[in-house]
């Protein structure tokens, strides 16, 4: 379905509000309008930069927007936040919209995607959001970033042990959270067991799996949290 040929911005905003209500998520019309603007910019850039394969309005809302904001209730709502491998801006931009007191950095290694993220942030005109080119390894090497973030989020990225031992350990502030979005299957469960066995080796401890559901989606989804001590 062609998004631009089927829905106006107002209609898409109404659809976001409808699906958010079905998911028992409270957002304002203004927040839904900002999310609608983000999606429209994403789809305008998509043909050039291949930001997403999901373009049908309902799928965009469920698999991108709701997937980003339904777990927001488990996460800090203020402070410095880092979206690692932000891509098309999920979950960082929707999280910033629902938690305005977050100071959100959208970190992306692709220059083309950084260009998109910068354009999206400029269009939204929401204070406290910026796009940054580079990797988390680059960010880690800069001393001023040590212990800077109250929240680090990661979605649609393959889990690696270094995400806990180096990324979260170095960049999280004491008491800060590292959050990883996951769709669980047998391999993910096995990785979970290995990670739990490693608990206590670093200053970042496994905090828990927090299940959430999306309309019409049956596979188990969790936001997996770690917390830095201190």
N, C-alpha and C positions, 0 to 999 in steps of 0.2 A: 504494500500500500504506500502511495506517495504522500508523505506527511504534508507537504506544502499544498498539494492539490485537494486535500480533504478537510483540513482544519485551520481555522483562523487562530491567532494567538489567544483570543478570548475563549474560544471553544476548547483549546488545549489546556488552558488554565483551569477551566471548569472540570475537565476530565481528570486532571491531576488532583483537584480537590475531592472528586468523587472516589477515586481509587485510594487516596490517603484516608478518607473516612472509612472505607471498607477494611483497611488495614489497621484501623483504630489509632491513626496518627493524626494529631491536631496540628494543622498548619494554617496560616492566615492566607487570605487571598493575595496579599502582597508577596508573600513567600512563594506561593504557587506561580505567580506571574514572573518572578525572577527565575524560577526553575524552567518555566516555559521559554523564557528568553535564552537561557543557557542551551537548551535543547535545540532551539531553532538555529542558533549560531553554529552549534556542532554539526547539524545536518547540512547547513550551507557550505561548511568547510569539508564535509565528509568525502565528497567526490574526488577531491584533490589529495587529501591526506589519509584517507582510509582510517578514520577514527573509530568507526563502529560498523558491524554488520547488522545491527538491530536498528531498523528505521520505522517500523510500524508504530503508531502512537501508543497503543496499549502496551506493547512490548517494551518500548522505551521507558514508559512510566514504571512498569513493574520491575524490569530487569536492570534498569539503571538507577532511576530516581528513588523508588521505594527501597531497593536493595541498599542504597546509600544511607537513607535516613531512618529506616525502621530500627536499626541497632543504636541510633543516636542516644537513646535513653540510658544506655550502659556506659557512655563515654563522658569525659569531662566536657563542660559546656563553655569554658573560658580558658584563656592562656594561649601560649604559643603552640601551634599545631603544624604538623608536617605530613603531607600526603606524598608518599614515596611511589614513583612511577605513575604519576597522576593521569597520563594518557589524555582522555577526553574530559578529565575533570571530575571523575567519580572515584571515590566518594567525596573528595575535598570540597568541591563547590557546593553541592547540596548540604553537606554538614555545616559549612560556613553560613548558609542561608538560614538553617533552622537554629543554629547556635551563633548569633551575631557577635558574641563576645570572644569568639576564637579569632586569633590572628593567624590566618591560614597561609602556609607556603605550599605551592604546588610544584613539586620537584619532578622534573622529567628530563631524560637523557636525549630525546629526539628534538632537534632544533625546530623542526616543522611543528611538532606538537606543542612546544613551548610558545611558538608564534600564535597558535590557536588559543592556548590558555591565556596568554596576555591579552589577545583581542576579546576573549570572553569576559575576563576580569574588567577590562576597560568598559565594555558595553553594560555590564551589570552595575558598575559604579558603586560597588559596595566597599566601604573602607575596610582595610585589614585583610586584603587578599592579594597575593602576588605570585607570578610564575617565575620559576628559577630553573635555569638550564644546568644540568649536571647529574651526577649519581650520588647516592648516599655515601659512597666511599670518599668522593670529593668533599662532601660536606663535613664528613668526620675528620678530615685532615686539617680543617680550619679550626683553630683553637677556640675562637669566639662562639662556636656552636656547641661546645661541650656542655652537657647538662642544661640545654636551653629549652627543650620542648616538654610541655605537659602532656602532649598527645602526639603519637605517631601512628598513622593509619596506612594500611597496605591492602589493596584489593586486586584480584585477578593477576597475582604474581606468584610464581612457584615458590613455596616455602624453602628457606635455606637456614641451616644452623647459625650462620653468621648474622642473620637478622636479629637473633637474640643476643649472641655473645659479643657482637661488635656494634651493630647499628643501635639497638635499644640501649645497650649498656653504656655506650658513649654519649648519645645525644639526648636521652631522657633526663629530665630533672628529677630529683628525689620525689617519690610519690607519683611520678608520671606513669602513663599507660601506653603500651604498644598494643595496637589492635589489628588483627589480621582476619579478613573475611574469608570464609571457607565453605565449600560445599563438601560435606563429608562422605567418603566412601571407605572401602576397606583399607586402601593404601594410606588415606589420611588418618584413619584410626591407628594404623601401625606407627605412623610418624608421630602421632600424639603420644603413644606409649613411650617411644624413644625420648621424646622431649620431656616427658614427665620424669623419666629416670634420670635425666640430666639436671633436674630441678635442684637448686642450691649451689651449683657450681659457679654461678655468676651472681651479680647484685640485682639481677632481674628475675623475679619469681613468677611462675605460672599462676595466674589469678583465677581462671575458670573459662569454661565454654558457655556462651549465652545464646541459646537457641532463639531463632525468630522465623517467622513464616511469611510468605508472599502469596497474594491471591493466585490460585490456579497452579502453584508450584509445589510439587510433592517431595522432592529431595530435601534431606535434612541440611539446613543452613545454620551456621553459627558465626558469631564474632568471637574470636579467641583472644583472650586478654592476658597480658603480662604486666606486672607492676614493678617499678624500680623501688628498691628500699631506700631508707634514709629519712 
